[in-house]
Amino acid sequence: MKCSVLQKSFALTLFISTSGCITLDRNAKQDWGEGAANLSPAQPLNNAAGRYDHWQAIAHVHVEGGSVCSGSLIDTRGANDDRSGPAYVLTSGHCAKGDANRYIENAPASGVVTFNYFQDTLPRQKPYPIIAIEWSTMRGLDVAILKLDRSLAQLMSDGITPLKLAIEPLAVDSDVLVVGAPMDGHVQRAACLQEHRADVFEAGWAWPGQLSNRCRDVRPGISGSPVLNRYSNEIVAIVGTTTQGSGLSRCTRNAPCEVSNGDSIKIPETNYATSAVQLEQCFAATRFNPKNSACPLGRATNFEHVFGDVYIRLIRDANGELIPVRWTQSFTSDQPFYRVKHVRTLADCALDVGYGPVQPSHGDGSDSSSQELREGPGLYFMCVVGQPHNAGPAQRWDSRNAKIYYRWALAEPVKTPPAYRVLENTKDEFTVKPIGITPDLDVSRYQYKSGEPEIVDCQSSEGYKSVRPPLLDFKVSVGDGPKKVCLKTTDMAGNPSPISDFALPSQ
C-alpha cells in the first residue's frame, strides 16, 4: 500500500497504523514553530515558495525620527469581516518616538513599513508609507499603533494576512515564538517558553507586569516584534527590551533590570515584552478608539521633562551609620489634579491603593513632593498620577500609567573593581580603554597613572590624571621598559572605587 505524502510542514501528533502509513490525530495542535526546539538559535526564514506567507504581516518598520524595528499588521476586521478600515501596525513605543513623559496621539508621521521581509524575497518586498502615529508611549507600556496609507482590504488583496490579537493571556511555561527582523537581517523565528511576569526598569522607563522569555538572538531591530502563541499564531505580546548583549551594567539603557524593595536584579539573557492581550478592545468598527473603557492602553496624561542627577551619595556619620537624605521632586502635569505615592517596589506604583489625597496641579513646575531616604542604598520611586477630577474613582489603568520619578542611592564601599580593555598598538605602546558599568563605575571619572613598577604607588593620590573625553582612553609607552598602571574611578554618585593595577606588557 502506498501512503500519501503530507504537504504541510507542521509538527503534528502522529499515530503509526498497522499498514505502515501515518495518520493524523484530529485533535492535534498546529505547531507554527515546526518542531523548533525551545532556546535553539533563531532561524532565518525563506518565503520565495510561499511557505511563510502567514508571516508576511511581520514587517521591517522605520518611523522617521524613531528607531528601526519590527512590527505586525493586526487584524481589526471584527466578527463581520469588515476590511474597510485603515491598515494598522503594532510595534513598540520606542520605535515610534514614544517616551515616558508625553503620549503621542493621532500625530502625522512619515516612514515605511515593509512586509514580506524575508531573506529570499528582496525583489518582492511590499513597502507601504506610514501616515500617522495613532498612539505611542513608553510609560507603563512600551507600545505604538501606526496607521498606513492603505486600507486593510488593500493589504489583504496584496497577499498580506493580518495577525490576530490574543484575547486571553498565556500561562507561565506556555510555548511562544518571537518572529521579527533584526537590523542586520530579515525575518527570523525563535522558540522558547513564556516565563515570569516582571516589573522592569530601564534608564527611567518603568514597565510593570512585563512578560519575560529567553528566546535567542533578540538584538537591535527585533524590538516591536510579536511574541506569538505557538499553537494559535496570535499576538500575545510585543518585544520591548532585553538583557542579551548588555554587559555588566544594570537598569540603564539597553540593560534592563527588575526591581523589588529597592534592589535591582538583572537576569541574564532575558527578553521583556508588553502584553497585547485585549488590545482588540482599542478598535471599534475597524478604527482605532483608545477611549473605549475596555481598552488596556489607559488615559493619556502628559508631564514635562525634568532634568537633573538621579544618583545620590549616602554619607556615613562618625559612628558609620548612613545619614538620611531628603529628596524633593518637582513636576508639571497637563492635568488639573494629581496624586502621589512613594515606593521602593516598582509594582506598587501600579496599585491604586496607597496613593495620597488628590492635590490641585498648578501646571508651572511648582508642584512637588518630598521624601526622606532612610532605608539605605537602592532605588526609590515616586509615582504621580494626573487626573481631570478632584473626586471620584480613578480610571482602571491610571496607576499603571503613573509617571515615575526615581533616585538611586549609593554608598561605600564600591565592590566592583575598575574594568578595562588593553590594545597593543605597536610593540612599544598600548592603549588602555576604561569601561563604565552603571551604576558601579562611572566611565567619565576614571583616573590613571603609570610608571616604573618599583616606583609607582597606586595608593598615593599624587600623579593621577583624568581620562579625557571624547575617546576616554589613554596610551602607555613601554619603549623604555615595563610599566605599572594604576586605575580608579567612582560609582555614579561619587563613591570611590577600588584601585586596580596591572603591568604592561602583561607578565
FISE-591760 format. One record per residue (C-alpha): x, y, z; residue in three letters. Coordinates in steps of 0.02 Angstrom, whole numbers, padded with zeros to 5 digits, always signed. Layout:
XYZALA...
% end
This chain:
+00000+00000+00000MET+00065+00173-00045LYS+00046+00310+00086CYS+00001+00489+00040SER+00130+00624+00071VAL+00086+00763+00192LEU+00117+00929+00108GLN+00116+01036+00264LYS+00270+01056+00373SER+00182+01070+00540PHE+00237+00963+00687ALA+00086+00851+00722LEU+00039+00714+00840THR+00055+00558+00736LEU-00001+00378+00750PHE+00075+00235+00654ILE-00055+00118+00581SER-00029-00068+00556THR-00009-00040+00369SER+00141+00073+00399GLY+00051+00232+00345CYS+00045+00391+00450ILE-00125+00455+00504THR-00164+00618+00592LEU-00236+00645+00764ASP-00390+00752+00735ARG-00357+00844+00900ASN-00176+00885+00861ALA-00123+01068+00876LYS-00042+01157+00731GLN+00138+01198+00777ASP+00187+01361+00696TRP+00363+01329+00760GLY+00378+01174+00650GLU+00461+01074+00786GLY+00596+01202+00828ALA+00671+01166+00999ALA+00646+01296+01135ASN+00802+01401+01164LEU+00878+01348+00998SER+00960+01484+00892PRO+00842+01594+00791ALA+00812+01528+00616GLN+00810+01648+00466PRO+00660+01607+00358LEU+00638+01591+00170ASN+00473+01629+00085ASN+00507+01628-00102ALA+00395+01474-00117ALA+00260+01548-00002GLY+00297+01433+00145ARG+00285+01576+00270TYR+00151+01681+00187ASP+00062+01679+00355HIS+00203+01791+00419TRP+00210+01914+00275GLN+00122+02028+00400ALA+00277+02034+00512ILE+00370+02185+00446ALA+00525+02293+00449HIS+00470+02460+00524VAL+00556+02628+00504HIS+00470+02781+00576VAL+00559+02942+00530GLU+00636+03007+00691GLY+00616+02839+00776GLY+00711+02676+00779SER+00725+02536+00652VAL+00615+02397+00721CYS+00492+02259+00680SER+00303+02262+00687GLY+00144+02170+00638SER-00007+02208+00532LEU-00151+02174+00651ILE-00323+02103+00616ASP-00459+02233+00652THR-00598+02155+00547ARG-00711+02101+00688GLY-00844+01967+00675ALA-00920+02036+00514ASN-00756+02027+00417ASP-00759+02215+00383ASP-00595+02259+00296ARG-00637+02440+00254SER-00540+02520+00396GLY-00359+02580+00392PRO-00215+02459+00400ALA-00134+02468+00573TYR+00037+02407+00626VAL+00078+02361+00806LEU+00256+02394+00866THR+00349+02460+01019SER+00331+02638+01082GLY+00518+02673+01075HIS+00512+02629+00890CYS+00388+02770+00859ALA+00460+02918+00954LYS+00373+02871+01117GLY+00441+02922+01286ASP+00394+02915+01470ALA+00335+03095+01482ASN+00217+03133+01339ARG+00098+03021+01242TYR+00087+03034+01054ILE-00093+03029+00993GLU-00154+03038+00814ASN+00002+03130+00756ALA+00056+03145+00573PRO+00208+03039+00538ALA+00314+02976+00395SER+00411+02818+00368GLY+00394+02648+00287VAL+00332+02477+00341VAL+00398+02337+00230THR+00306+02171+00227PHE+00362+02003+00153ASN+00531+02045+00227TYR+00619+01878+00206PHE+00799+01848+00154GLN+00749+01771-00013ASP+00605+01889-00060THR+00701+02052-00085LEU+00627+02085-00259PRO+00452+02052-00191ARG+00454+02153-00031GLN+00297+02256-00002LYS+00331+02432+00067PRO+00190+02549+00122TYR+00201+02728+00188PRO+00162+02771+00368ILE+00045+02920+00381ILE+00011+02932+00568ALA+00062+02877+00741ILE-00107+02840+00818GLU-00032+02803+00989TRP+00143+02789+01060SER+00207+02782+01238THR+00343+02711+01347MET+00253+02745+01511ARG+00178+02590+01591GLY+00183+02505+01421LEU+00305+02507+01275ASP+00182+02507+01131VAL+00137+02602+00973ALA-00001+02592+00843ILE+00045+02655+00668LEU-00078+02694+00528LYS-00032+02659+00347LEU-00093+02748+00191ASP-00198+02598+00134ARG-00349+02505+00197SER-00337+02333+00273LEU-00432+02269+00121ALA-00296+02335+00005GLN-00157+02250+00102LEU-00253+02087+00110MET-00281+02094-00077SER-00092+02111-00092ASP-00074+01943-00005GLY-00037+02005+00172ILE-00140+01916+00304THR-00154+02014+00467PRO-00116+01932+00634LEU-00249+01917+00768LYS-00226+01991+00940LEU-00241+01869+01085ALA-00395+01881+01194ILE-00331+01779+01341GLU-00158+01782+01422PRO-00045+01630+01415LEU+00005+01536+01571ALA+00185+01530+01628VAL+00284+01397+01534ASP+00175+01411+01379SER+00263+01391+01212ASP+00292+01552+01117VAL+00382+01613+00962LEU+00472+01778+00933VAL+00463+01819+00748VAL+00543+01978+00683GLY+00681+02057+00579ALA+00845+02109+00661PRO+00925+02268+00596MET+01062+02168+00510ASP+00948+02035+00437GLY+00773+01981+00387HIS+00627+01889+00467VAL+00684+01754+00587GLN+00595+01638+00709ARG+00648+01590+00885ALA+00559+01471+01004ALA+00553+01473+01194CYS+00436+01470+01344LEU+00344+01618+01415GLN+00413+01641+01590GLU+00376+01751+01741HIS+00294+01921+01744ARG+00418+02058+01788ALA+00418+02239+01842ASP+00552+02310+01729VAL+00654+02468+01746PHE+00772+02539+01615GLU+00852+02712+01617ALA+00699+02792+01696GLY+00570+02695+01596TRP+00459+02586+01703ALA+00350+02443+01643TRP+00253+02344+01774PRO+00191+02171+01729GLY+00302+02136+01579GLN+00304+01961+01506LEU+00476+01881+01506SER+00554+01748+01395ASN+00726+01688+01344ARG+00707+01667+01156CYS+00878+01676+01074ARG+00953+01809+00962ASP+00846+01957+01015VAL+00954+02100+00954ARG+00932+02275+00879PRO+00786+02279+00759GLY+00688+02142+00848ILE+00602+02273+00958SER+00419+02282+00909GLY+00416+02100+00853SER+00264+01998+00901PRO+00276+01864+01033VAL+00160+01732+00962LEU+00061+01591+01040ASN+00149+01444+00960ARG-00011+01349+00929TYR-00132+01488+00877SER-00016+01613+00791ASN-00099+01753+00891GLU-00001+01902+00958ILE+00015+01888+01146VAL+00148+02024+01172ALA+00266+02148+01089ILE+00453+02133+01117VAL+00521+02289+01202GLY+00692+02259+01278THR+00819+02127+01326THR+00971+02094+01434THR+01053+01998+01292GLN+01219+02079+01248GLY+01202+02209+01387SER+01365+02180+01479GLY+01377+02210+01667LEU+01277+02372+01680SER+01103+02364+01753ARG+00945+02470+01750CYS+01016+02582+01615THR+00985+02600+01429ARG+00989+02430+01342ASN+01021+02345+01510ALA+00850+02325+01596PRO+00828+02259+01771CYS+00689+02201+01885GLU+00660+02298+02047VAL+00588+02242+02213SER+00609+02329+02381ASN+00739+02445+02308GLY+00851+02305+02247ASP+00896+02293+02064SER+00904+02118+01990ILE+00972+02088+01817LYS+00927+01920+01742ILE+01045+01869+01601PRO+00984+01828+01425GLU+00806+01882+01462THR+00683+01974+01350ASN+00537+02079+01409TYR+00377+02112+01312ALA+00220+02217+01335THR+00060+02115+01337SER-00051+02131+01184ALA-00197+02040+01265VAL-00361+02135+01246GLN-00287+02267+01130LEU-00425+02221+01009GLU-00538+02318+01129GLN-00449+02476+01069CYS-00533+02459+00899PHE-00715+02488+00857ALA-00791+02468+00684ALA-00617+02435+00613THR-00546+02600+00680ARG-00431+02639+00825PHE-00529+02700+00976ASN-00423+02709+01136PRO-00564+02792+01233LYS-00659+02629+01247ASN-00659+02589+01433SER-00607+02410+01397ALA-00452+02466+01300CYS-00299+02425+01408PRO-00197+02573+01345LEU-00274+02687+01476GLY-00289+02875+01481ARG-00154+02988+01408ALA-00084+03113+01533THR+00072+03213+01498ASN+00215+03277+01605PHE+00356+03396+01564GLU+00532+03326+01557HIS+00635+03357+01714VAL+00824+03368+01706PHE+00941+03327+01848GLY+01054+03196+01925ASP+00963+03040+01985VAL+01108+02968+02087TYR+01125+03013+02271ILE+01281+02983+02375ARG+01245+02921+02550LEU+01369+02980+02682ILE+01407+02895+02848ARG+01416+02984+03014ASP+01554+02964+03144ALA+01476+02800+03201ASN+01471+02730+03024GLY+01283+02749+03008GLU+01210+02813+02846LEU+01139+02990+02857ILE+00963+03005+02781PRO+00946+03118+02630VAL+00791+03216+02583ARG+00733+03201+02402TRP+00617+03336+02337THR+00547+03310+02164GLN+00457+03444+02064SER+00348+03404+01914PHE+00225+03480+01790THR+00069+03390+01728SER-00061+03437+01598ASP-00198+03377+01716GLN-00283+03492+01843PRO-00258+03369+01987PHE-00135+03236+02042TYR-00098+03104+02174ARG+00071+03043+02235VAL+00142+02883+02309LYS+00320+02843+02368HIS+00375+02662+02350VAL+00528+02551+02332ARG+00446+02408+02238THR+00403+02457+02060LEU+00244+02351+02055ALA+00171+02455+02196ASP+00156+02605+02080CYS+00030+02508+01976ALA-00083+02478+02128LEU-00221+02605+02161ASP-00206+02585+02349VAL-00081+02690+02444GLY-00089+02850+02342TYR-00106+03011+02439GLY-00253+03132+02432PRO-00296+03223+02272VAL-00199+03385+02254GLN-00229+03532+02136PRO-00099+03549+01999SER-00027+03719+01958HIS+00050+03669+01792GLY+00201+03782+01811ASP+00334+03669+01888GLY+00292+03720+02066SER+00207+03555+02111ASP+00321+03442+02211SER+00332+03302+02336SER+00473+03255+02454SER+00532+03100+02544GLN+00672+03062+02665GLU+00778+02918+02603LEU+00805+02821+02763ARG+00813+02640+02707GLU+00991+02636+02643GLY+01059+02609+02468PRO+00950+02561+02321GLY+00811+02628+02213LEU+00673+02744+02273TYR+00520+02786+02166PHE+00392+02924+02166MET+00234+02884+02068CYS+00124+03028+02007VAL-00049+03005+01933VAL-00126+03152+01842GLY-00315+03159+01837GLN-00452+03275+01773PRO-00561+03274+01930HIS-00535+03305+02115ASN-00656+03168+02166ALA-00719+03001+02108GLY-00630+02836+02074PRO-00476+02829+01967ALA-00488+02752+01795GLN-00433+02572+01780ARG-00259+02597+01707TRP-00211+02763+01788ASP-00093+02690+01918SER-00006+02575+01794ARG+00022+02729+01685ASN+00088+02835+01828ALA+00234+02948+01790LYS+00378+02875+01889ILE+00523+02978+01954TYR+00669+02894+02041TYR+00828+02915+02140ARG+00965+02785+02157TRP+01054+02799+02325ALA+01232+02731+02327LEU+01352+02709+02471ALA+01528+02649+02505GLU+01608+02530+02487PRO+01603+02508+02298VAL+01639+02324+02269LYS+01665+02323+02081THR+01848+02348+02029PRO+01888+02458+01878PRO+01859+02371+01712ALA+01963+02400+01557TYR+02023+02334+01390ARG+02204+02340+01330VAL+02251+02354+01146LEU+02429+02336+01083GLU+02463+02475+00957ASN+02646+02433+00925THR+02774+02331+01017LYS+02814+02486+01121ASP+02640+02561+01150GLU+02473+02507+01221PHE+02302+02590+01225THR+02200+02565+01384VAL+02012+02593+01371LYS+01919+02600+01537PRO+01742+02528+01539ILE+01591+02603+01625GLY+01471+02491+01722ILE+01312+02579+01779THR+01293+02618+01922PRO+01455+02547+01992ASP+01589+02626+01882LEU+01570+02799+01807ASP+01663+02799+01641VAL+01681+02989+01645SER+01776+02991+01811ARG+01917+02869+01777TYR+02093+02921+01831GLN+02258+02836+01796TYR+02444+02845+01816LYS+02587+02737+01755SER+02774+02720+01781GLY+02913+02605+01833GLU+02844+02461+01935PRO+02964+02487+02080GLU+02920+02673+02097ILE+02734+02693+02061VAL+02623+02691+02217ASP+02443+02664+02167CYS+02379+02706+02342GLN+02453+02881+02336SER+02339+03013+02260SER+02487+03102+02181GLU+02513+03088+01995GLY+02340+03031+01942TYR+02273+03104+01779LYS+02094+03108+01717SER+02050+03002+01567VAL+01992+03137+01448ARG+01845+03131+01326PRO+01796+03105+01190PRO+01889+02941+01167LEU+01901+02902+01353LEU+02062+02804+01334ASP+02247+02833+01365PHE+02412+02770+01298LYS+02556+02690+01390VAL+02730+02683+01314SER+02843+02538+01361VAL+02988+02582+01246GLY+03097+02618+01396ASP+03041+02468+01497GLY+02889+02384+01577PRO+02759+02494+01662LYS+02641+02477+01807LYS+02470+02555+01776VAL+02353+02613+01914CYS+02167+02641+01877LEU+02024+02706+01983LYS+01855+02792+01967THR+01696+02817+02068THR+01520+02750+02059ASP+01386+02859+01978MET+01359+02952+02143ALA+01543+02987+02176GLY+01591+02849+02298ASN+01771+02795+02262PRO+01801+02628+02179SER+01938+02505+02224PRO+02104+02533+02136ILE+02162+02413+02001SER+02343+02394+01949ASP+02417+02293+01808PHE+02579+02275+01713ALA+02614+02319+01532LEU+02665+02217+01442PRO+02569+02085+01538SER+02677+01960+01626GLN
% end
